[in-house]
Amino acid sequence: MSIPNTIDHSHLVKAIQLIKVNGVPKRRASTKYDLLYEGNAYPPKYVVALANTVVNGMELRHFSGGKETNNFLIARGFPDILNKKTGRKIRIEAEDEDDADVYPEGRVSYALHRKLERNPKIAKKVKNKRLRDKGDLCCDVCGFSFYARYGAIGIGFIEAHHTVPVSSLKGKRSTKLADMALVCSNCHRMLHRSTPLLSIAQLRNRLQKSLE
């Protein structure tokens, strides 16, 4: 179960107020993170669970803590979440993507694509590095930001594109960070519309010409 997008900042504040009055049940205490708000620390996942009570009349169960909860809270105006062990402030983390359907070659080629890519986590590394460096994930072609356009549901989301087709690597080397670009869904489709693939610069030039 994912966290309902009907929960907003005001509902989360009301959940915190409920915790201030009633406390935190021992089994709902956080072991990894603290949400800091007005000088006090609260368990992030329990805050979200109670906020659902405010909106939907029942405590939310069976959703992920950690990245999902932290991204959700940060996107709704609660940026001060700390790792309890290290004391370090939590940053937005990139969301996972199921990009099997963006390759027109089909599922068989996609399976080959995944097999040849020796480090399947490379896309997330690229996204998280961009988040650390820029604070947002914008398309390398058109500049589109899912977060800027759609708000909280778009936080941490963008698609990763292999500028060097993994099929051409023939298993001889891993995909490198420099081989990856970050693009919106529309631009990703367009990059794969020609053979050989369009480069980021080529598609950007086409976009600029269409706007002249």
HELIX and SHEET records of a PDB file:
HELIX    1   1 HIS A    9  ASN A   22  1                                  14    
HELIX    2   2 LYS A   26  ARG A   28  5                                   3    
HELIX    3   3 PRO A   44  ASN A   56  1                                  13    
HELIX    4   4 LYS A   67  ALA A   75  1                                   9    
HELIX    5   5 ASP A   99  VAL A  102  5                                   4    
HELIX    6   6 ARG A  107  LEU A  116  1                                  10    
HELIX    7   7 ILE A  122  LYS A  134  1                                  13    
HELIX    8   8 PHE A  146  TYR A  150  1                                   5    
HELIX    9   9 GLY A  151  GLY A  154  5                                   4    
HELIX   10  10 VAL A  166  SER A  168  5                                   3    
HELIX   11  11 LEU A  177  ASP A  179  5                                   3    
HELIX   12  12 SER A  185  LEU A  191  1                                   7    
HELIX   13  13 ILE A  200  LEU A  211  1                                  12    
SHEET    1   A 3 ASN A  40  TYR A  42  0                                        
SHEET    2   A 3 TYR A  33  TYR A  37 -1                                        
SHEET    3   A 3 ILE A  81  ASN A  83 -1                                        
SHEET    1   B 2 GLU A 159  HIS A 162  0                                        
SHEET    2   B 2 MET A 180  VAL A 183 -1                                        
END                                                                             
